Amino acid sequence: MAGIMTARRRPACRDNDVMTLRIATRDDTAELWRVRYAVTENTLTPGRISDAELHAYLEDHGRGWVVELAPGRIAGFSIGDARNGHIWAMFVDPALHGRGYGRVLHDVMVNWLFDQGHTRLDLATAPNSRAEAFYRRAGWQPTGDGLDRWGDLPFELHRKDWPRHA
C-alpha cells in the first residue's frame, strides 16, 4: 500500500520493536487528539482547533504522518503545511519520549516539505521546552524575531543546512 513503511526502529532508539510510519488520515483523528492533549508542554485548549481544521491540514494544506505501534495505537504524529513550509504540528505521546519517534516524524516531514520546493521552513515552539531542545539538535535556528504573539519562539531551517539537500 502506498504511503506505508514498516521498519525496525533506528539503532538510536531504545527498543527493537517494529513500528509503522505512514501518512495520517482523517481516520486517525481520535488518536491524533489523544496524543496532542497528552503533552505537558506546548499544551492546547480542547476545542481551539476543530476536526475540520485538522482534516484541512491533512488533506488540503499539506500532509501528516504517524508512527503506529499497533493498529489504532499511535506513538506520535507530524503535520507540515505545503503552502508555506510551516511545521504545523509535531507531537509524541509523553510516555514514549526518548525512543526516536520524534526524529523519524521530523525527518520525513522536513524531507517532504523541501521536496515540495521550499528553501526555508519555519515553526514556533515554547521557549525552554523539550521541543526547543529537540529542534535545536535537529539543526533549526531561532529567527531572531523574539517571541510571537502566542509567546512561542520562531525557528527556521534552510534547505542548504539540511543534510539530505545540502
C-alpha positions in Angstrom: 0.0 0.0 0.0 1.4 3.4 -0.9 2.4 5.7 1.9 3.2 3.0 4.4 6.7 2.0 5.6 7.2 -0.6 8.2 10.7 -0.7 9.7 12.6 -1.6 12.8 13.4 1.5 14.9 16.7 3.0 14.2 19.6 1.8 16.3 19.5 5.0 18.3 16.0 4.0 19.6 15.7 2.3 22.9 13.7 -0.8 21.9 13.8 -3.1 18.9 10.1 -3.2 18.3 8.5 -2.9 14.9 6.9 0.5 14.0 4.9 1.6 11.0 5.5 5.1 9.6 2.5 6.1 7.4 0.6 9.0 6.1 -2.0 10.3 8.5 -5.7 10.2 7.5 -8.9 11.5 9.0 -9.4 8.0 10.4 -6.6 8.9 12.8 -8.4 11.9 14.3 -9.2 10.4 17.7 -5.6 9.2 18.2 -4.1 12.4 17.0 -6.2 14.3 19.6 -5.3 11.8 22.3 -1.6 12.3 21.7 -2.0 16.1 21.3 -3.8 16.5 24.6 -1.5 14.2 26.4 1.5 16.5 26.1 2.6 18.6 29.1 4.4 21.3 27.2 3.0 23.4 24.2 -0.5 22.5 25.5 -3.6 23.1 23.6 -7.0 24.1 24.9 -9.6 21.4 23.8 -11.8 22.8 21.0 -9.3 25.6 20.0 -8.7 23.6 16.8 -11.6 21.8 15.2 -11.6 18.4 13.5 -12.4 20.3 10.2 -9.2 22.4 10.6 -7.2 19.3 11.4 -8.6 17.5 8.3 -7.8 20.5 6.1 -4.2 20.3 7.1 -4.1 16.6 6.5 -5.9 16.6 3.1 -5.7 20.1 1.6 -2.9 22.3 3.1 -0.2 19.7 3.5 0.4 16.2 4.8 0.7 14.4 8.1 2.5 11.2 9.2 2.0 8.9 12.2 4.2 6.4 13.9 1.9 3.5 14.6 3.0 0.8 17.1 -0.1 -1.4 16.6 -3.3 -0.9 14.6 -5.0 2.1 16.2 -2.2 2.9 18.6 -0.2 6.0 17.5 3.0 7.0 19.2 3.2 10.4 17.6 2.4 12.5 14.6 3.7 15.4 12.5 1.9 17.7 10.0 3.5 20.0 7.6 1.9 22.8 5.6 2.9 22.6 1.9 1.6 26.1 1.1 4.2 27.9 3.2 6.7 25.3 4.5 5.4 25.6 8.1 5.6 22.8 10.6 2.0 22.9 11.8 2.2 20.2 14.4 4.6 17.5 15.8 3.9 15.6 19.0 4.9 12.3 20.6 3.0 10.7 23.4 5.0 11.7 26.6 5.0 8.1 27.8 7.0 7.3 24.6 9.6 10.2 24.6 13.2 9.3 24.1 12.6 6.4 21.7 13.4 8.1 18.4 9.8 8.5 17.2 10.0 12.3 17.1 13.2 12.2 14.9 11.6 9.8 12.4 8.5 12.0 12.2 10.5 15.2 11.9 12.8 13.9 9.2 10.1 12.6 6.9 8.1 15.8 7.3 11.2 18.1 6.6 12.3 16.0 3.6 8.8 16.1 2.2 8.5 19.9 2.7 11.8 20.5 1.0 10.8 18.2 -1.8 7.8 20.5 -2.3 10.2 23.2 -3.4 10.6 25.2 -0.2 14.0 26.6 0.6 13.2 27.7 4.1 10.9 26.0 6.7 9.6 27.6 9.8 7.9 26.6 13.1 7.4 28.1 16.6 7.6 26.3 19.9 7.5 27.2 23.6 10.9 28.6 24.8 12.9 26.4 27.2 10.9 23.3 26.3 11.9 19.8 25.3 10.7 20.7 21.8 13.0 23.7 21.6 16.0 21.5 22.6 14.8 18.8 20.0 14.6 21.3 17.2 18.0 22.9 18.0 19.6 19.4 17.9 17.9 18.8 14.5 19.6 22.0 13.1 16.8 24.6 13.5 17.9 28.1 14.3 15.9 30.9 16.1 14.8 33.6 13.6 15.9 36.4 15.9 12.4 37.9 15.8 11.7 37.4 19.5 8.6 35.7 20.8 5.5 35.5 18.6 2.0 36.7 19.7 1.4 33.3 21.5 4.7 33.5 23.4 6.4 30.9 21.2 9.9 31.2 19.8 10.1 31.1 16.0 12.7 28.9 14.3 13.8 28.3 10.7 15.6 25.6 8.8 17.2 26.3 5.4 17.5 23.7 2.7 21.2 24.3 2.4 21.6 23.4 6.0 19.6 20.1 5.8 22.0 17.2 5.1 19.7 15.5 2.6 19.5 18.6 0.4 22.9 20.3 1.1 
